[in-house]
């Protein structure tokens, strides 16, 4: 009975862990550039005394869905979306280089081009600084051009170029800051990556699939809890029988 209780308890714990990832995906269904996290139950050998055939089902992350999310036309000059494969290079909170698909850019109070989360967008020589302007445009190759404040359209000047990269997906690791990082260094700029201006990429989370997954996990959790109660009832009845003898 102790063994059946342990099996049901570990199953319930792992189901809750998988449920947490589904909830995380649903919570970010409206987050621009978010990539759905994937998880699966895997068979892991139970260490210690006993038969080697013993295994335990463990919920583990299996990566993320790198498929592109739907693109929404906004008409906003600072909104960009990566076309096809590729990433926008930004400066992570710890100063390292990270990568994102969230193209809802903005100008900070210090005049830096940043993401909506406040991460500075990187150019060829570091964060891109934007002077006061009357018009701004971002080209398909990431070139940022402005008409300086008080000047005419003929004075359109290039102030920087957004660093666009396209590393191998297997080399990317998702950090706790929500950004992708390249294991072992920084990715080189890739001239083949293109941007669309006035467009933003939404999350690639499919809410319907995630809701179905959540219901499935809820049913599994209920089954595991029922197993715990059954094991507890059996233990109680066995104790009563021993007292009667």
Secondary structure, DSSP 8 states (H G I E B T S, - for coil): -HHHHHHHHHHHHHHHHHHHHHHHHHHTTTSTT---EEEEEEEEE--SSS-TT-EEEEEEEEEE------EEE---TTBEEEESS-EEEEE-TTSSEEEE---B-EE-TTSBEE-TTS-BBEETTEE-B---EEEEEE-TTSEEEEEETT--GGG-EEEEE--EE---GGGEEE-TTS-EEETTS---B-TT-EEEETEEE-----HHHHHHHHHHHHHHHHHHHHHHHHHHHHHHHHHHHHHH-
